[in-house]
């Protein structure tokens, strides 16, 4: 039993690749959730900060900021798509890039966030699922103004 009570992500297939997917509903409007994903100072509160010109086609430098994994070298992140308040697709560049898409949909309850990452070939869903679950729960805590979850509760979650 862990201290994690948020919904698990799902594992999907896209061609020959696994995809880790999460869906969350927030009481906030899409503009607020979008700002927490795309404004460096807000993103830094729960994930990481970036420097550079954040526009489609550009590469920004992302530095993780949590106590658990922050402080390392910046990661180059290419912005593939950016449809304000609706869809963001980025590629964390490297030998086996991380292809990440976030879609926001207005709802009667606020905003539905759909997160998807195509799992890089050198990783498994159990490598990336717990981390994204934790980060998305950190986003939830950030938006709610609550305490951040403890990584120790997530690191052993099973994402087969």
DSSP file (Angstrom, degrees, kcal/mol; ACC not computed):
  #  RESIDUE AA STRUCTURE BP1 BP2  ACC     N-H-->O    O-->H-N    N-H-->O    O-->H-N    TCO  KAPPA ALPHA  PHI   PSI    X-CA   Y-CA   Z-CA
    1    1 A X              0   0    0      0, 0.0     2,-0.2     0, 0.0     0, 0.0   0.000 360.0 360.0 360.0 131.1    0.0    0.0    0.0
    2    2 A X        -     0   0    0      2,-0.2   151,-0.1   152,-0.0   152,-0.1  -0.641 360.0-109.6-115.1 175.8    1.4    3.4   -0.9
    3    3 A X  S    S+     0   0    0     -2,-0.2     2,-0.6   147,-0.1   150,-0.1   0.243  82.9 112.8 -87.0  12.6    0.3    7.0   -0.3
    4    4 A X        +     0   0    0    149,-0.3    -2,-0.2     1,-0.1   130,-0.0  -0.774  28.0 159.3 -91.1 118.5   -0.7    7.4   -3.9
    5    5 A X        +     0   0    0     -2,-0.6     2,-0.2     2,-0.1    -1,-0.1   0.333  40.7 104.4-119.3   6.5   -4.5    7.8   -4.4
    6    6 A X  S    S-     0   0    0      1,-0.1   131,-0.0   127,-0.0    -2,-0.0  -0.514  85.3 -82.6 -83.0 157.0   -4.6    9.4   -7.8
    7    7 A X        -     0   0    0     -2,-0.2    -1,-0.1    16,-0.1    16,-0.1  -0.280  46.1-116.1 -61.5 140.5   -5.6    7.4  -10.8
    8    8 A X        -     0   0    0      1,-0.1    -1,-0.1    -3,-0.1     2,-0.1  -0.341  30.6-111.3 -67.2 155.3   -2.9    5.3  -12.5
    9    9 A X        -     0   0    0     13,-0.1     2,-0.3   120,-0.1    13,-0.2  -0.296  31.2-121.0 -75.6 172.7   -1.9    6.1  -16.0
   10   10 A X  E     -A   21   0A   0     11,-2.9    11,-2.7    -2,-0.1     2,-0.5  -0.825   9.7-130.8-115.5 158.3   -2.7    3.7  -18.8
   11   11 A X  E     +A   20   0A   0     -2,-0.3     2,-0.2     9,-0.2     9,-0.2  -0.946  32.4 173.3-109.2 124.7   -0.4    2.0  -21.2
   12   12 A X  E     -A   19   0A   0      7,-2.8     7,-2.3    -2,-0.5     2,-0.4  -0.691  25.8-121.6-120.0 174.0   -1.3    2.3  -24.9
   13   13 A X  E     -A   18   0A   0     -2,-0.2     2,-0.4     5,-0.2     5,-0.2  -0.963  19.0-177.9-120.5 139.7    0.3    1.2  -28.2
   14   14 A X  E >  S-A   17   0A   0      3,-2.7     3,-1.8    -2,-0.4     2,-0.4  -0.897  71.2 -52.3-133.5 103.6    1.3    3.5  -31.0
   15   15 A X  T 3  S-     0   0    0     -2,-0.4     0, 0.0     1,-0.3     0, 0.0  -0.537 122.1 -21.6  63.6-124.1    2.7    1.4  -33.8
   16   16 A X  T 3  S+     0   0    0     -2,-0.4     2,-0.3    -3,-0.1    -1,-0.3   0.186 122.4  91.2-100.1  16.7    5.5   -0.7  -32.2
   17   17 A X  E <  S-A   14   0A   0     -3,-1.8    -3,-2.7     2,-0.0     2,-0.2  -0.858  71.3-125.7-117.3 146.4    5.9    1.6  -29.2
   18   18 A X  E     -A   13   0A   0     -2,-0.3   101,-2.8   101,-0.3     2,-0.4  -0.597  22.8-156.8 -80.8 149.7    4.4    1.8  -25.8
   19   19 A X  E     -AB  12 118A   0     -7,-2.3    -7,-2.8    99,-0.2     2,-0.5  -0.999   7.7-147.3-129.3 129.7    2.8    5.1  -24.7
   20   20 A X  E     -AB  11 117A   0     97,-2.5    97,-2.2    -2,-0.4     2,-0.4  -0.869  26.5-174.8 -94.6 127.0    2.2    6.1  -21.1
   21   21 A X  E     -AB  10 116A   0    -11,-2.7   -11,-2.9    -2,-0.5     2,-0.3  -0.958  12.7-176.4-130.1 142.8   -1.0    8.2  -20.8
   22   22 A X  E     - B   0 115A   0     93,-2.3    93,-2.8    -2,-0.4     2,-0.4  -0.978   7.0-163.1-133.3 147.1   -2.6   10.1  -18.0
   23   23 A X  E     + B   0 114A   0     -2,-0.3     2,-0.3    91,-0.2    91,-0.2  -0.999  14.9 169.7-130.3 131.9   -5.9   12.0  -17.8
   24   24 A X  E     - B   0 113A   0     89,-2.3    89,-3.5    -2,-0.4     2,-0.5  -0.981  22.7-145.3-137.0 149.6   -6.7   14.5  -15.0
   25   25 A X  E     - B   0 112A   0     -2,-0.3     2,-0.3    87,-0.2    87,-0.2  -0.975  17.5-168.7-116.2 129.8   -9.5   17.0  -14.6
   26   26 A X  E     - B   0 111A   0     85,-3.1    85,-2.7    -2,-0.5     7,-0.1  -0.891  27.7-135.5-116.3 145.9   -8.7   20.3  -12.9
   27   27 A X  S    S+     0   0    0     -2,-0.3     2,-0.1    83,-0.2    -1,-0.1   0.595  80.7  96.9 -73.0  -8.9  -11.2   22.9  -11.6
   28   28 A X  S    S-     0   0    0     83,-0.1    -2,-0.2     1,-0.1     2,-0.1  -0.412  84.0-104.2 -80.6 154.5   -9.0   25.6  -13.2
   29   29 A X    >>  -     0   0    0      1,-0.1     4,-1.7    -2,-0.1     3,-1.0  -0.369  36.6-104.7 -71.0 158.9   -9.7   27.1  -16.6
   30   30 A X  H 3> S+     0   0    0     80,-0.3     4,-3.2     1,-0.2     5,-0.2   0.839 119.1  61.7 -53.5 -35.4   -7.4   26.0  -19.5
   31   31 A X  H 3> S+     0   0    0      1,-0.2     4,-1.9     2,-0.2    -1,-0.2   0.874 105.3  46.3 -60.9 -38.0   -5.5   29.3  -19.4
   32   32 A X  H <> S+     0   0    0     -3,-1.0     4,-1.5     2,-0.2    -1,-0.2   0.921 115.1  44.9 -71.3 -44.9   -4.3   28.6  -15.8
   33   33 A X  H  X S+     0   0    0     -4,-1.7     4,-0.8     1,-0.2    -2,-0.2   0.924 112.7  53.0 -64.5 -43.4   -3.3   25.0  -16.5
   34   34 A X  H >X S+     0   0    0     -4,-3.2     4,-1.9     1,-0.2     3,-1.1   0.912 105.8  53.2 -57.3 -44.9   -1.6   26.1  -19.8
   35   35 A X  H 3X S+     0   0    0     -4,-1.9     4,-2.1     1,-0.3     8,-0.3   0.863 105.1  54.9 -60.9 -35.4    0.4   28.8  -17.9
   36   36 A X  H 3< S+     0   0    0     -4,-1.5    -1,-0.3     1,-0.2    -2,-0.2   0.668 114.6  41.3 -72.2 -15.4    1.6   26.1  -15.5
   37   37 A X  H << S+     0   0    0     -3,-1.1    -2,-0.2    -4,-0.8    -1,-0.2   0.700 126.5  28.0 -97.4 -25.7    2.9   24.1  -18.5
   38   38 A X  H  < S+     0   0    0     -4,-1.9     2,-0.6    -5,-0.1    -3,-0.2   0.553  95.9  83.5-122.6 -11.0    4.4   26.9  -20.6
   39   39 A X  S >X S-     0   0    0     -4,-2.1     4,-3.1    -5,-0.3     3,-0.7  -0.881  70.0-141.5 -99.9 121.6    5.6   29.7  -18.4
   40   40 A X  H 3> S+     0   0    0     -2,-0.6     4,-2.3     1,-0.3    -1,-0.1   0.846  98.0  50.9 -52.8 -43.6    9.0   29.0  -17.0
   41   41 A X  H 3> S+     0   0    0      1,-0.2     4,-0.5     2,-0.2    -1,-0.3   0.872 116.4  41.1 -66.6 -35.1    8.4   30.4  -13.5
   42   42 A X  H X> S+     0   0    0     -3,-0.7     3,-0.8    -7,-0.3     4,-0.5   0.892 114.0  51.7 -77.3 -40.7    5.2   28.4  -13.1
   43   43 A X  H >X>S+     0   0    0     -4,-3.1     4,-2.7    -8,-0.3     3,-1.2   0.869 103.2  61.1 -61.1 -36.4    6.6   25.3  -14.6
   44   44 A X  H 3<5S+     0   0    0     -4,-2.3    -1,-0.2    -5,-0.3     5,-0.2   0.768  91.6  67.7 -62.7 -26.1    9.6   25.5  -12.3
   45   45 A X  H <<5S+     0   0    0     -3,-0.8    -1,-0.2    -4,-0.5    -2,-0.2   0.784 122.2  10.7 -67.4 -26.3    7.3   25.2   -9.2
   46   46 A X  H <<5S+     0   0    0     -3,-1.2    -2,-0.2    -4,-0.5    -1,-0.2   0.559 142.0   2.7-128.1 -14.1    6.4   21.6  -10.0
   47   47 A X  T  <5S-     0   0    0     -4,-2.7    18,-2.5    -5,-0.2    19,-0.7   0.504 105.0 -47.8-138.2 -71.5    8.8   20.3  -12.8
   48   48 A X  E   < -C   64   0A   0     -5,-0.9     2,-0.3    16,-0.3    16,-0.3  -0.981  40.3-113.8-170.8 161.3   11.6   22.5  -14.2
   49   49 A X  E     -C   63   0A   0     14,-2.1    14,-3.2    -2,-0.3     2,-0.3  -0.692  27.5-155.9-102.9 159.3   12.5   25.9  -15.6
   50   50 A X  E     -C   62   0A   0     -2,-0.3     2,-0.3    12,-0.2    12,-0.2  -0.956   7.3-156.0-134.5 155.8   13.5   26.6  -19.2
   51   51 A X  E     +C   61   0A   0     10,-1.7    10,-2.6    -2,-0.3     2,-0.2  -0.943  51.3  55.9-124.3 150.7   15.5   29.3  -21.0
   52   52 A X  S    S-     0   0    0     -2,-0.3     2,-1.0     8,-0.2     8,-0.2  -0.579  94.4 -45.7 120.6 176.3   15.2   30.2  -24.6
   53   53 A X        -     0   0    0      6,-0.3     2,-1.5    -2,-0.2     5,-0.1  -0.733  52.5-149.9 -87.0 100.7   12.6   31.4  -27.1
   54   54 A X        +     0   0    0     -2,-1.0     2,-0.3   -16,-0.1    -2,-0.1  -0.567  49.4 118.3 -79.7  90.1    9.6   29.1  -26.5
   55   55 A X  S >  S-     0   0    0     -2,-1.5     3,-2.2    24,-0.0    24,-0.4  -0.968  74.4 -71.3-146.5 158.0    8.0   28.9  -29.9
   56   56 A X  T 3  S+     0   0    0     -2,-0.3    24,-0.2     1,-0.3     3,-0.1  -0.257 120.4  17.8 -54.9 133.6    7.3   26.1  -32.4
   57   57 A X  T 3  S+     0   0    0     22,-3.8    -1,-0.3     1,-0.3    23,-0.1   0.118 102.2 112.8  92.0 -20.0   10.5   24.8  -34.0
   58   58 A X    <   -     0   0    0     -3,-2.2    21,-2.7    21,-0.2     2,-0.5  -0.382  61.7-132.7 -83.3 162.0   12.7   26.4  -31.3
   59   59 A X  E     - D   0  78A   0     19,-0.2    -6,-0.3    -3,-0.1     2,-0.3  -0.975  21.5-170.9-115.2 126.2   14.8   24.5  -28.8
   60   60 A X  E     - D   0  77A   0     17,-2.7    17,-2.9    -2,-0.5     2,-0.6  -0.726  25.0-119.2-107.5 163.7   14.7   25.6  -25.2
   61   61 A X  E     -CD  51  76A   0    -10,-2.6   -10,-1.7    -2,-0.3     2,-0.5  -0.926  28.3-159.9-106.8 116.2   17.0   24.4  -22.4
   62   62 A X  E     -CD  50  75A   0     13,-3.0    13,-3.2    -2,-0.6     2,-0.5  -0.836   7.5-170.6-101.8 128.0   15.0   22.7  -19.6
   63   63 A X  E     -C   49   0A   0    -14,-3.2   -14,-2.1    -2,-0.5    11,-0.1  -0.977  23.5-128.6-117.8 120.4   16.5   22.3  -16.1
   64   64 A X  E     -C   48   0A   0     -2,-0.5     7,-1.5     9,-0.3   -16,-0.3  -0.367  21.1-169.9 -66.6 146.6   14.6   20.1  -13.6
   65   65 A X        +     0   0    0    -18,-2.5   -17,-0.2     5,-0.2     5,-0.1   0.477  41.5 111.7-122.3  -4.7   14.0   21.8  -10.3
   66   66 A X  S  > S-     0   0    0    -19,-0.7     4,-2.4     1,-0.1     3,-0.2  -0.340  72.6-120.4 -72.1 157.4   12.7   19.2   -7.8
   67   67 A X  T  4 S+     0   0    0      1,-0.2    -1,-0.1     2,-0.2    -3,-0.0   0.810 111.4  56.3 -63.0 -29.2   14.8   18.2   -4.8
   68   68 A X  T  4 S+     0   0    0      1,-0.1    -1,-0.2     0, 0.0    -2,-0.0   0.851 130.8   2.4 -75.6 -35.7   14.7   14.6   -6.1
   69   69 A X  T  4 S+     0   0    0     -3,-0.2     3,-0.5     3,-0.0    -5,-0.2   0.272 100.7 112.6-138.0  12.9   16.1   15.1   -9.6
   70   70 A X     <  +     0   0    0     -4,-2.4    -5,-0.2     1,-0.2     3,-0.1  -0.281  52.0  52.8 -82.7 171.1   17.0   18.8  -10.0
   71   71 A X  S    S+     0   0    0     -7,-1.5    -1,-0.2     1,-0.3     3,-0.1   0.372  76.6 119.0  90.0  -4.6   20.3   20.4  -10.4
   72   72 A X  S    S-     0   0    0     -3,-0.5    -1,-0.3     1,-0.2     3,-0.1  -0.142  75.6 -64.8 -82.3-175.2   21.6   18.4  -13.3
   73   73 A X        -     0   0    0      1,-0.1    -9,-0.3    -3,-0.1    -1,-0.2  -0.314  63.2 -94.0 -67.6 154.7   22.6   19.7  -16.7
   74   74 A X        -     0   0    0    -11,-0.1     2,-0.4    -3,-0.1   -11,-0.2  -0.325  33.7-134.8 -68.0 153.3   19.8   21.3  -18.9
   75   75 A X  E     -D   62   0A   0    -13,-3.2   -13,-3.0    -3,-0.1     2,-0.4  -0.920  17.4-122.0-107.9 131.6   18.0   19.1  -21.4
   76   76 A X  E     -D   61   0A   0     -2,-0.4    17,-2.2    17,-0.2     2,-0.5  -0.619  31.5-170.8 -73.7 128.5   17.4   20.4  -25.0
   77   77 A X  E     -DE  60  92A   0    -17,-2.9   -17,-2.7    -2,-0.4     2,-0.5  -0.975  10.2-152.6-125.8 117.8   13.7   20.4  -25.7
   78   78 A X  E     -DE  59  91A   0     13,-2.8    13,-2.4    -2,-0.5     2,-0.8  -0.764  14.2-136.3 -90.1 130.6   12.3   21.1  -29.2
   79   79 A X  E     + E   0  90A   0    -21,-2.7   -22,-3.8    -2,-0.5    11,-0.2  -0.781  28.3 172.5 -87.7 110.3    8.9   22.6  -29.3
   80   80 A X  E     +     0   0A   0      9,-2.1     2,-0.3    -2,-0.8    10,-0.2   0.879  65.7   8.7 -86.7 -42.3    7.1   20.6  -32.1
   81   81 A X  E     + E   0  89A   0      8,-2.0     8,-2.2   -25,-0.1    -1,-0.3  -0.995  55.7 177.5-141.1 144.5    3.6   22.0  -31.7
   82   82 A X  E     + E   0  88A   0     -2,-0.3     2,-0.7     6,-0.2     6,-0.2  -0.745   5.5 169.9-151.5  98.9    2.1   24.8  -29.6
   83   83 A X  E >>  - E   0  87A   0      4,-3.2     3,-2.7    -2,-0.2     4,-2.3  -0.898  47.5-113.4-110.1  98.9   -1.6   25.6  -29.9
   84   84 A X  T 34 S-     0   0    0     -2,-0.7   -53,-0.1     1,-0.3     4,-0.1   0.052  90.4  -3.3 -46.2 130.3   -2.2   28.0  -27.1
   85   85 A X  T 34 S+     0   0    0      1,-0.1    -1,-0.3   -55,-0.1   -51,-0.1   0.477 134.9  57.4  68.4   6.6   -4.4   26.7  -24.3
   86   86 A X  T <4 S+     0   0    0     -3,-2.7    18,-3.4     1,-0.3     2,-0.4   0.687 104.1   9.1-127.9 -53.8   -5.0   23.5  -26.3
   87   87 A X  E  <  +EF  83 103A   0     -4,-2.3    -4,-3.2    16,-0.2     2,-0.4  -0.996  44.3 179.8-147.7 134.8   -2.0   21.4  -27.3
   88   88 A X  E     -EF  82 102A   0     14,-2.7    14,-3.0    -2,-0.4     2,-0.4  -0.995   6.0-178.8-133.8 127.3    1.7   21.2  -26.6
   89   89 A X  E     +EF  81 101A   0     -8,-2.2    -9,-2.1    -2,-0.4    -8,-2.0  -0.994  10.1 173.3-128.3 127.4    4.0   18.7  -28.2
   90   90 A X  E     -EF  79 100A   0     10,-2.7    10,-2.6    -2,-0.4     2,-0.5  -0.889  24.3-144.5-130.7 159.6    7.7   18.6  -27.3
   91   91 A X  E     -EF  78  99A   0    -13,-2.4   -13,-2.8    -2,-0.3     2,-0.9  -0.966  10.6-148.8-126.4 112.6   10.7   16.4  -28.0
   92   92 A X  E     -EF  77  98A   0      6,-2.8     6,-2.0    -2,-0.5   -15,-0.2  -0.732  34.4-132.6 -79.1 110.3   13.3   16.0  -25.3
   93   93 A X        +     0   0    0    -17,-2.2     2,-0.3    -2,-0.9   -17,-0.2  -0.262  52.2  99.4 -73.9 151.6   16.3   15.6  -27.6
   94   94 A X  S >  S-     0   0    0      1,-0.1     3,-0.6   -19,-0.1   -19,-0.0  -0.965  86.2 -48.7 163.8-168.7   18.9   12.8  -27.2
   95   95 A X  T 3  S+     0   0    0      1,-0.3     2,-0.4    -2,-0.3    -1,-0.1   0.886 138.8  17.2 -59.5 -40.9   19.9    9.4  -28.4
   96   96 A X  T 3  S-     0   0    0     -3,-0.1    -1,-0.3    -4,-0.1    24,-0.1  -0.804  99.1-140.7-130.8  89.4   16.3    8.1  -28.0
   97   97 A X    <   -     0   0    0     -3,-0.6     2,-0.7    -2,-0.4    -4,-0.2   0.007   7.3-123.3 -58.8 154.0   14.1   11.3  -27.7
   98   98 A X  E     -F   92   0A   0     -6,-2.0    -6,-2.8    22,-0.1     2,-0.7  -0.890  22.5-159.1 -97.6 113.8   11.2   11.7  -25.4
   99   99 A X  E     +FG  91 118A   0     19,-0.7    19,-2.3    -2,-0.7     2,-0.4  -0.859  18.0 178.8 -98.8 111.5    8.1   12.6  -27.5
  100  100 A X  E     -FG  90 117A   0    -10,-2.6   -10,-2.7    -2,-0.7     2,-0.4  -0.946  11.6-174.8-123.7 132.6    5.6   14.2  -25.1
  101  101 A X  E     -FG  89 116A   0     15,-2.9    15,-2.5    -2,-0.4     2,-0.4  -0.992   2.5-173.3-127.4 134.5    2.1   15.6  -25.9
  102  102 A X  E     -FG  88 115A   0    -14,-3.0   -14,-2.7    -2,-0.4     2,-0.4  -0.997   5.9-171.7-125.0 128.0   -0.2   17.4  -23.5
  103  103 A X  E     -FG  87 114A   0     11,-2.7    11,-2.8    -2,-0.4     2,-0.4  -0.963   6.4-158.5-119.7 138.1   -3.8   18.4  -24.6
  104  104 A X  E     - G   0 113A   0    -18,-3.4     2,-0.4    -2,-0.4     9,-0.2  -0.952   8.4-174.9-115.4 133.9   -6.1   20.6  -22.7
  105  105 A X  E     - G   0 112A   0      7,-2.3     7,-3.0    -2,-0.4   -19,-0.1  -0.992  25.9-123.8-129.0 124.4   -9.9   20.4  -23.2
  106  106 A X  E     + G   0 111A   0     -2,-0.4     2,-0.3     5,-0.2     5,-0.3  -0.382  37.8 177.4 -61.8 143.9  -12.4   22.8  -21.5
  107  107 A X  E >   - G   0 110A   0      3,-2.2     3,-1.4     1,-0.0    -1,-0.0  -0.908  47.5-100.8-140.7 169.8  -15.0   20.9  -19.5
  108  108 A X  T 3  S+     0   0    0     -2,-0.3     3,-0.1     1,-0.3    -2,-0.0   0.786 125.7  49.3 -61.2 -26.2  -18.0   21.8  -17.3
  109  109 A X  T 3  S-     0   0    0      1,-0.1     2,-0.4   -81,-0.0    -1,-0.3   0.458 127.9 -92.0 -92.7  -2.5  -15.7   21.0  -14.4
  110  110 A X  E <  S- G   0 107A   0     -3,-1.4    -3,-2.2   -85,-0.0     2,-0.4  -0.847  81.9  -8.2 134.7-100.0  -12.8   23.1  -15.6
  111  111 A X  E     -BG  26 106A   0    -85,-2.7   -85,-3.1    -2,-0.4     2,-0.5  -0.998  47.8-147.3-142.1 133.6  -10.1   21.5  -17.7
  112  112 A X  E     -BG  25 105A   0     -7,-3.0    -7,-2.3    -2,-0.4     2,-0.5  -0.897  18.3-158.4 -97.3 126.1   -9.3   18.0  -18.8
  113  113 A X  E     -BG  24 104A   0    -89,-3.5   -89,-2.3    -2,-0.5     2,-0.5  -0.921   6.4-169.2-105.6 126.5   -5.6   17.3  -19.2
  114  114 A X  E     -BG  23 103A   0    -11,-2.8   -11,-2.7    -2,-0.5     2,-0.4  -0.976   7.6-171.9-115.1 119.3   -4.5   14.4  -21.4
  115  115 A X  E     +BG  22 102A   0    -93,-2.8   -93,-2.3    -2,-0.5     2,-0.4  -0.907   5.9 176.1-112.0 136.1   -0.8   13.6  -21.2
  116  116 A X  E     -BG  21 101A   0    -15,-2.5   -15,-2.9    -2,-0.4     2,-0.4  -0.996   9.4-176.4-141.1 134.9    1.0   11.1  -23.4
  117  117 A X  E     -BG  20 100A   0    -97,-2.2   -97,-2.5    -2,-0.4     2,-0.6  -0.988  24.3-136.7-129.2 125.6    4.6   10.1  -23.8
  118  118 A X  E     -BG  19  99A   0    -19,-2.3   -19,-0.7    -2,-0.4     2,-0.3  -0.694  36.2-120.2 -73.2 122.4    5.9    7.7  -26.4
  119  119 A X        -     0   0    0   -101,-2.8  -101,-0.3    -2,-0.6     6,-0.1  -0.500  25.5-117.9 -72.2 123.6    8.2    5.5  -24.3
  120  120 A X    >   -     0   0    0     -2,-0.3     3,-2.1   -24,-0.1    -1,-0.1  -0.258  23.9-114.9 -58.4 148.5   11.8    5.7  -25.7
  121  121 A X  T 3  S+     0   0    0      1,-0.3    -1,-0.1  -104,-0.0    -2,-0.1   0.797 113.8  57.7 -58.2 -31.6   13.1    2.3  -26.9
  122  122 A X  T 3  S+     0   0    0    -26,-0.1    -1,-0.3     2,-0.0     2,-0.3   0.492 106.4  59.1 -81.0  -0.2   15.8    2.1  -24.2
  123  123 A X  S <  S-     0   0    0     -3,-2.1     2,-0.3     4,-0.0    -4,-0.0  -0.769  70.7-139.7-121.5 167.2   13.2    2.4  -21.4
  124  124 A X    >>  -     0   0    0     -2,-0.3     4,-1.5     1,-0.1     3,-1.0  -0.761  34.6-104.0-117.1 169.2   10.2    0.5  -20.3
  125  125 A X  H 3> S+     0   0    0     -2,-0.3     4,-3.0     1,-0.3     5,-0.3   0.835 123.2  57.7 -62.3 -31.0    6.8    1.7  -19.1
  126  126 A X  H 34 S+     0   0    0      1,-0.2     4,-0.4     2,-0.2    -1,-0.3   0.725 104.1  53.9 -72.6 -19.2    7.9    0.8  -15.5
  127  127 A X  H <4 S+     0   0    0     -3,-1.0     4,-0.3    32,-0.1    -2,-0.2   0.883 124.2  21.6 -76.3 -40.2   10.9    3.2  -16.0
  128  128 A X  H  X S+     0   0    0     -4,-1.5     4,-2.3    31,-0.1     5,-0.3   0.744 108.0  73.6-103.8 -26.4    8.8    6.2  -17.0
  129  129 A X  H  X S+     0   0    0     -4,-3.0     4,-2.4    -5,-0.2     5,-0.2   0.927  97.7  46.4 -58.3 -51.5    5.3    5.6  -15.7
  130  130 A X  H  > S+     0   0    0     -4,-0.4     4,-2.3    -5,-0.3    -1,-0.2   0.893 112.9  51.1 -61.0 -38.5    6.0    6.2  -12.0
  131  131 A X  H  > S+     0   0    0     -4,-0.3     4,-2.7     2,-0.2    -1,-0.2   0.931 112.4  44.2 -64.9 -45.8    8.0    9.4  -12.7
  132  132 A X  H  X S+     0   0    0     -4,-2.3     4,-2.8     2,-0.2     5,-0.3   0.879 111.1  55.1 -67.8 -34.9    5.3   10.9  -14.9
  133  133 A X  H  X S+     0   0    0     -4,-2.4     4,-2.1    -5,-0.3    -2,-0.2   0.945 111.1  45.8 -58.5 -46.8    2.6    9.9  -12.3
  134  134 A X  H  X S+     0   0    0     -4,-2.3     4,-2.0     2,-0.2    15,-0.2   0.930 113.3  48.5 -62.2 -47.3    4.6   11.7   -9.7
  135  135 A X  H  X S+     0   0    0     -4,-2.7     4,-2.3     1,-0.2    -2,-0.2   0.905 111.1  49.7 -63.4 -40.5    5.1   14.8  -11.8
  136  136 A X  H  X S+     0   0    0     -4,-2.8     4,-2.3     1,-0.2    -1,-0.2   0.883 110.4  50.6 -67.1 -35.7    1.5   15.0  -12.8
  137  137 A X  H  X S+     0   0    0     -4,-2.1     4,-2.3    -5,-0.3    -1,-0.2   0.831 107.7  54.0 -68.5 -30.0    0.5   14.7   -9.2
  138  138 A X  H  X S+     0   0    0     -4,-2.0     4,-2.7     2,-0.2    -2,-0.2   0.898 107.5  50.4 -66.7 -40.3    3.0   17.6   -8.5
  139  139 A X  H  X S+     0   0    0     -4,-2.3     4,-2.7     2,-0.2     5,-0.2   0.931 110.0  50.7 -60.0 -45.0    1.2   19.6  -11.1
  140  140 A X  H  X S+     0   0    0     -4,-2.3     4,-2.0     1,-0.2    -2,-0.2   0.924 112.0  46.4 -58.5 -46.0   -2.1   18.8   -9.4
  141  141 A X  H  X>S+     0   0    0     -4,-2.3     5,-2.2     2,-0.2     4,-1.2   0.903 111.4  52.3 -64.2 -41.5   -0.7   19.9   -6.0
  142  142 A X  H ><5S+     0   0    0     -4,-2.7     3,-0.6     1,-0.2    -2,-0.2   0.941 111.3  45.8 -59.2 -48.5    0.7   23.1   -7.6
  143  143 A X  H 3<5S+     0   0    0     -4,-2.7    -1,-0.2     1,-0.2    -2,-0.2   0.853 116.8  45.1 -65.1 -34.0   -2.6   24.1   -9.1
  144  144 A X  H 3<5S-     0   0    0     -4,-2.0    -1,-0.2    -5,-0.2    -2,-0.2   0.578 108.1-123.1 -85.5 -10.2   -4.4   23.3   -5.8
  145  145 A X  T <<5 +     0   0    0     -4,-1.2    -3,-0.2    -3,-0.6     2,-0.1   0.755  68.4 131.4  73.5  23.2   -1.9   25.1   -3.6
  146  146 A X      < -     0   0    0     -5,-2.2    -1,-0.2    -6,-0.2     2,-0.1  -0.381  64.2 -72.5-101.6-179.0   -1.3   21.9   -1.6
  147  147 A X        -     0   0    0     -2,-0.1     2,-0.2     1,-0.1    -1,-0.2  -0.391  51.6-107.9 -73.1 151.1    1.8   20.0   -0.5
  148  148 A X        -     0   0    0      1,-0.1   -10,-0.1    -2,-0.1    -1,-0.1  -0.491  37.3-106.2 -76.1 147.9    3.8   18.1   -3.1
  149  149 A X        -     0   0    0    -15,-0.2     2,-0.5    -2,-0.2    -1,-0.1  -0.306  33.8-105.3 -71.3 159.5    3.7   14.3   -3.0
  150  150 A X    >   -     0   0    0      1,-0.1     3,-1.7  -147,-0.1     4,-0.4  -0.755  17.6-143.2 -89.1 124.0    6.6   12.2   -1.7
  151  151 A X  G >> S+     0   0    0     -2,-0.5     3,-2.1     1,-0.3     4,-1.9   0.831  96.5  69.8 -55.7 -34.4    8.6   10.5   -4.5
  152  152 A X  G 34 S+     0   0    0      1,-0.3     4,-0.3     2,-0.2    -1,-0.3   0.788  93.5  57.5 -57.6 -27.7    9.1    7.4   -2.2
  153  153 A X  G <4 S+     0   0    0     -3,-1.7  -149,-0.3     1,-0.2    -1,-0.3   0.682 113.9  38.3 -74.0 -17.1    5.4    6.6   -2.6
  154  154 A X  T X4 S+     0   0    0     -3,-2.1     3,-2.4    -4,-0.4    -2,-0.2   0.740  90.7  81.9-105.0 -29.6    5.7    6.5   -6.4
  155  155 A X  T 3< S+     0   0    0     -4,-1.9   -25,-0.1     1,-0.3    -2,-0.1   0.673  98.2  43.4 -62.7 -17.2    9.0    4.8   -7.2
  156  156 A X  T 3  S+     0   0    0     -4,-0.3    -1,-0.3   -26,-0.1    -2,-0.1   0.307  80.1 129.2-108.8   9.3    7.7    1.3   -6.8
  157  157 A X    <   -     0   0    0     -3,-2.4     2,-0.6     1,-0.1   -27,-0.2  -0.379  60.9-121.6 -61.9 141.4    4.4    1.7   -8.6
  158  158 A X        +     0   0    0    -29,-0.1     2,-0.4   -28,-0.1    -1,-0.1  -0.779  35.2 170.4 -92.2 119.6    3.9   -1.0  -11.2
  159  159 A X              0   0    0     -2,-0.6   -30,-0.2     1,-0.1   -32,-0.1  -0.776 360.0 360.0-122.4  83.0    3.5    0.1  -14.8
  160  160 A X              0   0    0     -2,-0.4   -35,-0.1   -35,-0.1   -34,-0.1   0.504 360.0 360.0 -65.0 360.0    3.7   -3.2  -16.7
